[in-house]
Amino acid sequence: MKQSTIRITKEFKFEMAHALKGYDGPCKNIHGHSYELSVTISGKPINDENNPKLGMVMDFGELKKIVRREVVDLFDHALVLNSSMNTDLLKSLSKNFEKVILTDYQPTSEMMIIDFARRISAELPSHVTLKYMLLRETVTSFAEWYADEN
């Protein structure tokens, strides 16, 4: 049988708060979302009869471990802020809350999905590639990342 390239997707959910520095609307205030992240990888199913992962592009459990370690466990129930915000504010928040993440970018869905793609890609085995990600911020709003556009 011809070796086909197959895409597999795993979905994740996490809660996160953020505020957008300098934004001209209500999102300049600290607020939270129930995020949904879909991660799609591509590769050829393993055809080695001696490999316990025979027939799999990648074990869904292994993909889950990578995404949880690199994204979900870090960002779940965290407050994410642009590190260029007011220094006194950042110090106060970091002192009063245990999970404050400071980024070198504006923590929009668009910028976070770029960061997440970089983090996940770096940890994937060499025989698979990250092809697509979707980060849903609300029921009606999401950002998408495509490998062939980046």
HELIX and SHEET records of a PDB file:
HELIX    1   1 PRO A   26  LYS A   28  5                                   3    
HELIX    2   2 PHE A   60  VAL A   67  1                                   8    
HELIX    3   3 ARG A   68  VAL A   72  3                                   5    
HELIX    4   4 ASP A   73  PHE A   75  1                                   3    
HELIX    5   5 THR A   87  ASN A   96  1                                  10    
HELIX    6   6 SER A  109  SER A  121  1                                  13    
HELIX    7   7 ALA A  147  GLU A  149  5                                   3    
SHEET    1   A 6 VAL A 100  THR A 103  0                                        
SHEET    2   A 6 ALA A  78  ASN A  82  1                                        
SHEET    3   A 6 ILE A   6  HIS A  18  1                                        
SHEET    4   A 6 HIS A  31  GLY A  43 -1                                        
SHEET    5   A 6 THR A 129  THR A 138 -1                                        
SHEET    6   A 6 SER A 141  TYR A 146 -1                                        
END                                                                             
